[in-house]
Amino acid sequence: MLPENIEYIIFDMDGTLLDSLSVWADSDCEFITGLGREYDPSHSKAMKAMHFDSACEYLVREFSLPFSPEETGRRILEIVEERYLNAVPLKDGAEEFIKSAAGRGIKMCVATSNRKKLAEDALKAKGILENMGFVITSDEVGCGKESPEIFLKAAEKLGGEPSRTAVFEDSLHAVISAEKAGFYVVGMFDKTYAEEFDSIRKHADIAIKSFKELLK
């Protein structure tokens, strides 16, 4: 379990609570191949660091699509939403850990770079939204997780100081941001960022491959 002084938790969603990091690439692939085009991993790699709107512009340009970027985005989001609601599982032990933390009176929230409605719908579908005080997004804060701002805003809204707040993250840049801001950092393994896990271990207070490790 977490240290006794931890009274608040800020969870990342994709790759931390949900095994969902492949959803966007898989949805892009399904959309493009459904139009009779060939899609390969290089396209996913090219879009990895792009904002969603920029990625849609890339797809329209790269595949000479007969749709606007806005229409392309709408069609992809339909596929993404269906996968989040019906196909994406919780990470191993997540539900049990959240119930245990709630039982200890720990206040929790989600800080995500995903879209707010999609995040809330996905968490509700998995039965854990009710345990989260709120969902805060990078769009609301105005910057990504290369800055600790989203974690600081979330902690302020929870009512806790960083030293009494745990941040659960699976990506190295977010782990480093939370570390620098003074949070207790839990690094979560995800296969998408497997090559970063050794570095995550160095910057996180603890690093885990399953929530079940915190229930022992």
Contacts in CASP RR format, 6 or more apart in sequence:
PFRMAT RR
TARGET T0000
AUTHOR 0000-0000-0000
METHOD contacts of the structure
MODEL  1
MLPENIEYIIFDMDGTLLDSLSVWADSDCEFITGLGREYDPSHSKAMKAM
HFDSACEYLVREFSLPFSPEETGRRILEIVEERYLNAVPLKDGAEEFIKS
AAGRGIKMCVATSNRKKLAEDALKAKGILENMGFVITSDEVGCGKESPEI
FLKAAEKLGGEPSRTAVFEDSLHAVISAEKAGFYVVGMFDKTYAEEFDSI
RKHADIAIKSFKELLK
1 100 0 8 1.000
1 214 0 8 1.000
1 215 0 8 1.000
2 9 0 8 1.000
2 101 0 8 1.000
2 166 0 8 1.000
2 184 0 8 1.000
2 186 0 8 1.000
2 214 0 8 1.000
3 184 0 8 1.000
5 163 0 8 1.000
5 164 0 8 1.000
6 106 0 8 1.000
6 164 0 8 1.000
6 165 0 8 1.000
6 166 0 8 1.000
6 184 0 8 1.000
7 105 0 8 1.000
7 106 0 8 1.000
7 107 0 8 1.000
7 160 0 8 1.000
7 164 0 8 1.000
7 165 0 8 1.000
8 106 0 8 1.000
8 107 0 8 1.000
8 108 0 8 1.000
8 155 0 8 1.000
8 158 0 8 1.000
8 159 0 8 1.000
8 160 0 8 1.000
8 164 0 8 1.000
8 165 0 8 1.000
8 166 0 8 1.000
9 101 0 8 1.000
9 106 0 8 1.000
9 107 0 8 1.000
9 108 0 8 1.000
9 109 0 8 1.000
9 165 0 8 1.000
9 166 0 8 1.000
9 167 0 8 1.000
9 168 0 8 1.000
10 108 0 8 1.000
10 109 0 8 1.000
10 110 0 8 1.000
10 111 0 8 1.000
10 151 0 8 1.000
10 154 0 8 1.000
10 155 0 8 1.000
10 158 0 8 1.000
10 165 0 8 1.000
10 166 0 8 1.000
10 167 0 8 1.000
10 168 0 8 1.000
10 183 0 8 1.000
11 17 0 8 1.000
11 108 0 8 1.000
11 109 0 8 1.000
11 110 0 8 1.000
11 111 0 8 1.000
11 132 0 8 1.000
11 168 0 8 1.000
12 110 0 8 1.000
12 111 0 8 1.000
12 112 0 8 1.000
12 145 0 8 1.000
12 167 0 8 1.000
12 168 0 8 1.000
12 169 0 8 1.000
12 170 0 8 1.000
12 171 0 8 1.000
12 174 0 8 1.000
12 188 0 8 1.000
13 20 0 8 1.000
13 110 0 8 1.000
13 112 0 8 1.000
13 114 0 8 1.000
13 119 0 8 1.000
13 122 0 8 1.000
13 123 0 8 1.000
14 20 0 8 1.000
14 21 0 8 1.000
14 23 0 8 1.000
14 112 0 8 1.000
14 113 0 8 1.000
14 114 0 8 1.000
14 170 0 8 1.000
15 21 0 8 1.000
15 91 0 8 1.000
15 170 0 8 1.000
15 188 0 8 1.000
15 190 0 8 1.000
15 192 0 8 1.000
16 91 0 8 1.000
16 168 0 8 1.000
16 169 0 8 1.000
16 170 0 8 1.000
16 188 0 8 1.000
16 190 0 8 1.000
17 90 0 8 1.000
17 91 0 8 1.000
17 94 0 8 1.000
17 110 0 8 1.000
17 123 0 8 1.000
17 126 0 8 1.000
17 128 0 8 1.000
17 168 0 8 1.000
18 84 0 8 1.000
18 88 0 8 1.000
18 89 0 8 1.000
18 90 0 8 1.000
18 91 0 8 1.000
18 122 0 8 1.000
18 126 0 8 1.000
19 88 0 8 1.000
19 89 0 8 1.000
19 90 0 8 1.000
19 91 0 8 1.000
19 190 0 8 1.000
20 83 0 8 1.000
20 84 0 8 1.000
20 88 0 8 1.000
20 122 0 8 1.000
21 170 0 8 1.000
21 190 0 8 1.000
21 192 0 8 1.000
21 193 0 8 1.000
22 192 0 8 1.000
23 80 0 8 1.000
23 83 0 8 1.000
23 84 0 8 1.000
23 87 0 8 1.000
23 88 0 8 1.000
24 80 0 8 1.000
25 41 0 8 1.000
25 44 0 8 1.000
25 47 0 8 1.000
26 83 0 8 1.000
27 76 0 8 1.000
27 79 0 8 1.000
27 80 0 8 1.000
27 83 0 8 1.000
28 39 0 8 1.000
28 43 0 8 1.000
28 44 0 8 1.000
28 47 0 8 1.000
28 55 0 8 1.000
28 59 0 8 1.000
28 76 0 8 1.000
29 39 0 8 1.000
29 44 0 8 1.000
30 79 0 8 1.000
31 59 0 8 1.000
31 72 0 8 1.000
31 75 0 8 1.000
31 76 0 8 1.000
31 79 0 8 1.000
32 38 0 8 1.000
32 39 0 8 1.000
32 43 0 8 1.000
32 59 0 8 1.000
32 63 0 8 1.000
33 39 0 8 1.000
35 63 0 8 1.000
35 65 0 8 1.000
37 63 0 8 1.000
43 59 0 8 1.000
43 62 0 8 1.000
46 58 0 8 1.000
47 54 0 8 1.000
47 55 0 8 1.000
47 58 0 8 1.000
47 59 0 8 1.000
50 58 0 8 1.000
52 73 0 8 1.000
53 69 0 8 1.000
56 69 0 8 1.000
56 70 0 8 1.000
56 72 0 8 1.000
56 73 0 8 1.000
56 76 0 8 1.000
57 69 0 8 1.000
59 65 0 8 1.000
59 69 0 8 1.000
59 72 0 8 1.000
60 67 0 8 1.000
60 68 0 8 1.000
60 69 0 8 1.000
60 72 0 8 1.000
65 72 0 8 1.000
67 75 0 8 1.000
77 118 0 8 1.000
80 118 0 8 1.000
81 118 0 8 1.000
81 121 0 8 1.000
84 118 0 8 1.000
84 121 0 8 1.000
84 122 0 8 1.000
84 125 0 8 1.000
85 121 0 8 1.000
85 122 0 8 1.000
85 125 0 8 1.000
86 125 0 8 1.000
88 122 0 8 1.000
90 126 0 8 1.000
90 128 0 8 1.000
91 188 0 8 1.000
91 210 0 8 1.000
91 211 0 8 1.000
92 210 0 8 1.000
92 211 0 8 1.000
92 212 0 8 1.000
93 210 0 8 1.000
93 211 0 8 1.000
93 212 0 8 1.000
93 215 0 8 1.000
94 128 0 8 1.000
94 211 0 8 1.000
95 126 0 8 1.000
95 127 0 8 1.000
95 128 0 8 1.000
96 211 0 8 1.000
96 212 0 8 1.000
96 215 0 8 1.000
97 211 0 8 1.000
97 212 0 8 1.000
97 214 0 8 1.000
97 215 0 8 1.000
98 108 0 8 1.000
98 128 0 8 1.000
98 131 0 8 1.000
99 131 0 8 1.000
100 215 0 8 1.000
101 108 0 8 1.000
102 108 0 8 1.000
102 131 0 8 1.000
107 133 0 8 1.000
107 158 0 8 1.000
107 159 0 8 1.000
108 131 0 8 1.000
108 132 0 8 1.000
108 133 0 8 1.000
109 132 0 8 1.000
109 133 0 8 1.000
109 134 0 8 1.000
109 135 0 8 1.000
109 136 0 8 1.000
109 154 0 8 1.000
109 157 0 8 1.000
109 158 0 8 1.000
110 119 0 8 1.000
110 123 0 8 1.000
110 132 0 8 1.000
110 134 0 8 1.000
110 135 0 8 1.000
110 136 0 8 1.000
111 135 0 8 1.000
111 136 0 8 1.000
111 137 0 8 1.000
111 145 0 8 1.000
111 150 0 8 1.000
111 151 0 8 1.000
111 154 0 8 1.000
111 167 0 8 1.000
112 119 0 8 1.000
112 135 0 8 1.000
112 136 0 8 1.000
112 137 0 8 1.000
112 138 0 8 1.000
113 137 0 8 1.000
113 138 0 8 1.000
113 144 0 8 1.000
113 145 0 8 1.000
114 137 0 8 1.000
115 137 0 8 1.000
115 139 0 8 1.000
116 135 0 8 1.000
116 137 0 8 1.000
116 139 0 8 1.000
116 140 0 8 1.000
119 135 0 8 1.000
119 137 0 8 1.000
120 129 0 8 1.000
120 135 0 8 1.000
123 129 0 8 1.000
123 132 0 8 1.000
123 135 0 8 1.000
124 130 0 8 1.000
129 135 0 8 1.000
133 158 0 8 1.000
134 157 0 8 1.000
136 150 0 8 1.000
136 153 0 8 1.000
136 154 0 8 1.000
136 157 0 8 1.000
137 150 0 8 1.000
138 144 0 8 1.000
138 145 0 8 1.000
138 150 0 8 1.000
141 149 0 8 1.000
141 150 0 8 1.000
141 153 0 8 1.000
142 149 0 8 1.000
143 149 0 8 1.000
143 150 0 8 1.000
144 150 0 8 1.000
145 151 0 8 1.000
145 169 0 8 1.000
145 171 0 8 1.000
145 173 0 8 1.000
145 174 0 8 1.000
145 177 0 8 1.000
146 173 0 8 1.000
146 174 0 8 1.000
146 177 0 8 1.000
147 177 0 8 1.000
148 177 0 8 1.000
148 178 0 8 1.000
148 180 0 8 1.000
148 181 0 8 1.000
148 183 0 8 1.000
151 162 0 8 1.000
151 167 0 8 1.000
151 177 0 8 1.000
151 178 0 8 1.000
151 181 0 8 1.000
151 183 0 8 1.000
152 162 0 8 1.000
152 181 0 8 1.000
155 161 0 8 1.000
155 162 0 8 1.000
155 165 0 8 1.000
155 183 0 8 1.000
158 165 0 8 1.000
162 181 0 8 1.000
162 182 0 8 1.000
162 183 0 8 1.000
162 184 0 8 1.000
163 182 0 8 1.000
163 183 0 8 1.000
163 184 0 8 1.000
164 184 0 8 1.000
165 183 0 8 1.000
165 184 0 8 1.000
166 183 0 8 1.000
166 184 0 8 1.000
166 185 0 8 1.000
166 186 0 8 1.000
167 174 0 8 1.000
167 178 0 8 1.000
167 183 0 8 1.000
167 184 0 8 1.000
167 185 0 8 1.000
167 186 0 8 1.000
168 186 0 8 1.000
168 187 0 8 1.000
168 188 0 8 1.000
169 175 0 8 1.000
169 178 0 8 1.000
169 185 0 8 1.000
169 186 0 8 1.000
169 187 0 8 1.000
169 188 0 8 1.000
169 204 0 8 1.000
170 187 0 8 1.000
170 188 0 8 1.000
170 189 0 8 1.000
170 190 0 8 1.000
170 192 0 8 1.000
170 193 0 8 1.000
170 200 0 8 1.000
171 193 0 8 1.000
171 196 0 8 1.000
172 193 0 8 1.000
172 196 0 8 1.000
172 199 0 8 1.000
172 200 0 8 1.000
172 203 0 8 1.000
175 185 0 8 1.000
175 187 0 8 1.000
175 200 0 8 1.000
175 203 0 8 1.000
175 204 0 8 1.000
176 203 0 8 1.000
178 185 0 8 1.000
179 185 0 8 1.000
179 203 0 8 1.000
179 204 0 8 1.000
184 205 0 8 1.000
185 203 0 8 1.000
185 204 0 8 1.000
185 205 0 8 1.000
185 206 0 8 1.000
186 204 0 8 1.000
186 205 0 8 1.000
186 206 0 8 1.000
186 207 0 8 1.000
186 208 0 8 1.000
186 214 0 8 1.000
187 200 0 8 1.000
187 201 0 8 1.000
187 204 0 8 1.000
187 206 0 8 1.000
187 207 0 8 1.000
187 208 0 8 1.000
188 207 0 8 1.000
188 208 0 8 1.000
188 209 0 8 1.000
189 197 0 8 1.000
189 200 0 8 1.000
189 207 0 8 1.000
189 208 0 8 1.000
189 209 0 8 1.000
193 200 0 8 1.000
197 207 0 8 1.000
200 207 0 8 1.000
201 207 0 8 1.000
208 214 0 8 1.000
END
